Amino acid sequence: MAWVYLNGDFVAPERALVAADDEGLLYGRGLFETFRARNGVVYRLDKHLERLAEGAALLGIPVPSPLKELAQAVGELAERCALPDTRVRLTLTAGPARGEPTVLMQARAVVEYPESLYERGMSAVVVSVRRNETSPLARTKSLSYLDNLLARAEARRAGADEALFLNTRGLLAEGSATNLFVVRQGELLTPPIEDGALPGVTRGSVMELALGAGIAVHEASLTLEDLRVADEAFLTNAVMGVMPLVAVDGAPLADGRLGPLSGRLRLLYEAVANAAPTYSMTGSERGHH
């Protein structure tokens, strides 16, 4: 049976009703997080919830449930839906004027990216939509998501797998649903938050894993030419993990070859993501991470 989590209760989807004057519906005043629960456990769930809390503070939305309770609800939702590998979307809105915020969680089975895609790599196009790096919303997963949807639609019309944003200064920012990394002379480079990149949870994990493996990592402003001459490139998000990027605007990167560093970091990431490390919001409260 399908279930959703709404404001502390588990209900059937058709009973998950929100107010007509919810400010998330009317004005896009809200946030969301998307993550993957493997057997009810989310890798780095604490980081997703911390980012949600930071975004909520920016938008002036109180988080109505203690984060620990939201963490427990993720596992229960996956269990109720009988989904061992789950894509979970957590939405927080400001709720109605003079009312309480709305918390909604939905779960569905993960649709795996085919292994053949990891073996051949993704293609991307640089889209006409620009990322406004000066906007505070660039640092959140805001419900105001139309730029990303328009960018993705433009990429699909061009026959590409992903869309890449330039910012208002013409520097690379991120993908429509991914963070971007390039490899140059054995070093890992990724656009800084100041250039419009979302502080991705998987992005942060990959940077830590690379440092732990002795790979130099830098946040650096990148031009489109930097990407075109890179030794390799890849994309990250919480569902796909690490995905090679082999072509941009119809032209191959590094002759279209899969890079060794991309493959190595994918294995490192999948190993820790599947290991279900302990989750803890505080030192004394132990659960799943």
C-alpha positions as MATLAB code, in Angstrom:
seq = 'MAWVYLNGDFVAPERALVAADDEGLLYGRGLFETFRARNGVVYRLDKHLERLAEGAALLGIPVPSPLKELAQAVGELAERCALPDTRVRLTLTAGPARGEPTVLMQARAVVEYPESLYERGMSAVVVSVRRNETSPLARTKSLSYLDNLLARAEARRAGADEALFLNTRGLLAEGSATNLFVVRQGELLTPPIEDGALPGVTRGSVMELALGAGIAVHEASLTLEDLRVADEAFLTNAVMGVMPLVAVDGAPLADGRLGPLSGRLRLLYEAVANAAPTYSMTGSERGHH';
ca = [
       0.000    0.000    0.000;
       1.154    3.525   -0.745;
       1.586    5.936    2.151;
       2.726    9.509    2.610;
       3.844   11.338    5.729;
       1.968   14.580    6.362;
       2.478   16.722    9.461;
       3.314   13.824   11.746;
       0.793   11.295   10.411;
       1.047    8.490    7.862;
      -1.924    8.657    5.487;
      -3.009    7.356    2.087;
      -1.918    9.696   -0.748;
      -5.494   10.700   -1.595;
      -5.958   11.906    2.000;
      -2.798   14.028    2.015;
      -4.475   17.413    1.655;
      -2.880   20.820    2.143;
      -4.586   24.164    2.613;
      -5.535   26.180   -0.450;
      -3.715   29.187    1.003;
      -0.484   27.303    1.747;
       2.317   29.742    0.857;
       4.309   26.942   -0.715;
       1.494   26.479   -3.235;
       0.812   30.187   -3.732;
       4.336   31.641   -3.690;
       6.805   28.739   -3.763;
       7.827   29.584   -0.194;
       9.271   26.271    0.778;
      12.073   23.768    0.385;
      12.608   20.148   -0.490;
      15.198   17.435   -0.094;
      15.470   14.288   -2.201;
      17.466   11.327   -0.955;
      17.800    7.593   -1.261;
      16.875    5.200    1.538;
      18.558    1.826    1.242;
      16.674   -0.592    3.497;
      15.239    2.404    5.309;
      18.638    3.994    5.905;
      19.805    7.200    4.250;
      23.498    7.909    3.841;
      24.259   11.317    5.362;
      20.661   12.015    6.287;
      21.929   14.390    8.959;
      23.469   16.585    6.242;
      20.213   16.659    4.263;
      18.282   17.698    7.362;
      20.890   20.292    8.333;
      20.612   21.841    4.861;
      16.812   21.821    5.202;
      17.055   23.596    8.566;
      19.478   26.199    7.178;
      17.201   26.886    4.217;
      14.171   27.101    6.485;
      15.935   29.700    8.617;
      16.706   31.703    5.469;
      13.055   31.626    4.364;
      11.726   32.277    7.867;
      10.024   28.892    8.161;
      10.169   27.103   11.522;
      10.896   23.379   11.246;
       7.875   22.012   13.114;
       9.228   18.560   13.977;
      12.526   17.882   15.706;
      14.955   16.684   13.076;
      15.391   13.418   14.962;
      11.676   12.674   14.470;
      11.938   13.376   10.741;
      14.875   10.989   10.534;
      12.837    8.233   12.165;
       9.871    8.962    9.898;
      11.996    8.319    6.793;
      12.638    4.732    7.809;
       9.038    4.135    8.847;
       7.709    5.521    5.568;
       9.963    3.199    3.564;
       8.885    0.262    5.725;
       5.163    1.055    5.387;
       5.540    1.315    1.610;
       7.476   -1.993    1.552;
      10.241   -0.439   -0.510;
      13.755   -1.723    0.255;
      15.355    0.867   -2.042;
      13.446    4.112   -1.863;
      13.571    7.581   -3.375;
      12.202    9.915   -0.704;
      11.157   13.504   -1.224;
      10.759   15.660    1.884;
       8.900   18.937    1.332;
       8.621   21.764    3.855;
       6.390   24.744    3.132;
       5.558   27.884    5.093;
       1.952   26.677    5.352;
      -1.064   29.000    5.428;
      -0.732   32.593    6.582;
      -1.065   32.610   10.387;
      -0.899   28.813   10.319;
       1.644   26.072   10.873;
       4.250   24.942    8.313;
       3.493   21.869    6.219;
       5.778   18.822    6.239;
       5.157   16.259    3.496;
       7.193   13.142    2.730;
       6.601   10.911   -0.288;
       8.333    7.665   -1.225;
       8.612    5.660   -4.400;
      10.810    2.874   -5.615;
      14.195    3.960   -6.900;
      14.505    3.689  -10.663;
      18.133    2.799  -11.094;
      20.234    4.571  -13.652;
      21.177    1.745  -16.036;
      24.677    0.389  -15.665;
      25.123    0.996  -19.383;
      24.815    4.732  -18.712;
      27.668    4.612  -16.185;
      29.660    2.642  -18.755;
      29.155    5.135  -21.557;
      28.721    8.337  -19.504;
      26.247   11.198  -19.731;
      26.046   14.040  -22.209;
      25.120   17.604  -21.272;
      24.378   20.929  -22.910;
      24.940   24.413  -21.575;
      21.466   25.936  -21.457;
      20.265   29.483  -22.054;
      18.858   29.794  -18.522;
      21.402   31.400  -16.188;
      21.960   30.646  -12.510;
      21.746   33.811  -10.410;
      24.624   33.275   -8.026;
      23.713   36.458   -6.110;
      20.344   35.044   -5.036;
      20.193   33.382   -1.601;
      17.910   30.770   -3.193;
      20.894   29.431   -5.150;
      22.111   27.897   -1.881;
      18.826   26.121   -1.109;
      16.611   23.471   -2.672;
      13.760   25.907   -3.061;
      10.286   25.003   -4.304;
      10.889   27.782   -6.852;
      12.342   25.170   -9.196;
      11.194   26.330  -12.609;
      14.672   27.379  -13.787;
      15.804   23.777  -13.304;
      12.760   22.313  -15.050;
      13.100   24.692  -17.994;
      16.803   23.863  -18.251;
      16.113   20.119  -18.183;
      13.467   20.483  -20.891;
      15.953   22.412  -23.052;
      18.532   19.658  -22.581;
      16.056   16.958  -23.559;
      15.081   18.832  -26.705;
      18.773   18.858  -27.584;
      19.023   15.103  -26.981;
      21.249   15.478  -23.902;
      21.026   13.773  -20.512;
      21.648   16.845  -18.336;
      21.637   20.638  -18.458;
      24.542   22.757  -17.228;
      24.050   26.276  -15.871;
      26.381   29.195  -16.343;
      25.989   31.962  -13.787;
      25.452   35.642  -14.541;
      29.229   36.097  -14.962;
      29.509   33.261  -17.475;
      31.115   30.796  -15.057;
      29.994   27.200  -14.605;
      27.663   26.704  -11.638;
      26.040   23.243  -11.645;
      23.660   20.930  -13.465;
      19.878   21.063  -13.321;
      19.875   18.165  -10.830;
      23.570   17.619  -10.221;
      26.854   19.096   -9.052;
      29.748   19.241  -11.488;
      33.360   18.103  -11.048;
      36.293   18.253  -13.437;
      39.671   16.556  -13.195;
      42.782   18.442  -14.240;
      46.286   17.001  -13.851;
      45.112   14.573  -11.178;
      43.318   17.228   -9.111;
      39.577   17.470   -8.520;
      37.911   20.849   -9.141;
      34.313   21.898   -8.510;
      32.554   25.273   -8.729;
      32.316   27.074   -5.369;
      29.027   27.894   -3.690;
      29.691   31.569   -4.437;
      29.434   30.791   -8.162;
      25.908   29.399   -7.775;
      26.578   25.751   -6.956;
      24.176   24.114   -4.530;
      26.014   22.783   -1.460;
      25.183   19.230   -2.474;
      25.349   16.505    0.158;
      26.842   14.035   -2.324;
      29.191   16.767   -3.543;
      30.516   17.163   -0.003;
      30.837   13.419    0.477;
      32.797   12.973   -2.755;
      35.155   15.796   -1.791;
      35.834   14.135    1.576;
      36.307   10.709   -0.008;
      38.746   12.148   -2.537;
      40.797   13.840    0.177;
      40.819   10.602    2.157;
      42.129    8.798   -0.918;
      44.975   11.279   -1.334;
      43.382   13.178   -4.229;
      43.747   16.961   -4.139;
      40.379   18.771   -4.151;
      39.736   22.462   -4.768;
      36.691   24.680   -5.121;
      37.557   26.843   -8.126;
      35.735   29.084  -10.560;
      35.512   27.235  -13.869;
      34.854   28.426  -17.394;
      33.286   26.390  -20.134;
      36.740   26.136  -21.702;
      38.078   24.628  -18.461;
      35.471   21.904  -18.821;
      36.182   21.317  -22.501;
      39.902   20.743  -21.909;
      39.491   18.735  -18.686;
      41.090   15.312  -18.382;
      37.709   13.984  -17.233;
      34.461   15.212  -15.687;
      31.576   13.788  -13.696;
      28.260   14.696  -12.076;
      26.895   13.864   -8.623;
      23.607   13.668   -6.786;
      22.135   11.539   -4.013;
      20.337    9.071   -6.300;
      22.866    8.601   -9.117;
      25.993    8.861   -6.970;
      28.925    9.571   -9.309;
      28.158    9.677  -13.043;
      30.810   10.225  -15.758;
      30.257   13.197  -18.068;
      31.703   12.511  -21.512;
      30.219   15.124  -23.864;
      29.123   18.768  -23.698;
      27.248   20.614  -26.440;
      27.741   17.663  -28.765;
      31.527   17.631  -28.421;
      33.318   14.808  -26.559;
      35.307   15.516  -23.406;
      38.718   13.831  -23.273;
      37.848   12.060  -26.553;
      34.721   10.667  -24.900;
      36.686    8.258  -22.713;
      35.632    7.305  -19.201;
      38.081    8.712  -16.683;
      39.820    6.505  -14.109;
      39.257    8.970  -11.273;
      35.515    9.093  -11.919;
      35.330    5.322  -11.745;
      37.415    5.166   -8.595;
      35.300    7.768   -6.799;
      32.096    6.034   -7.861;
      33.284    2.809   -6.204;
      34.317    4.666   -3.056;
      30.992    6.467   -2.845;
      28.861    3.359   -3.420;
      30.839    1.475   -0.784;
      30.130    4.023    1.954;
      26.550    4.745    0.815;
      25.661    1.057    0.946;
      27.431    0.442    4.241;
      24.596    2.184    6.158;
      26.783    4.002    8.698;
      25.309    4.987   12.046;
      23.128    8.095   11.950;
      23.298   10.562   14.819;
      21.813   14.009   15.242;
      23.560   14.445   18.600;
      26.279   12.549   20.343;
      23.819   10.856   22.693;
      20.981   10.032   20.281;
      21.871    7.160   18.010;
      19.838    5.990   15.072;
      20.598    5.567   11.380;
      22.494    7.807    9.008;
];
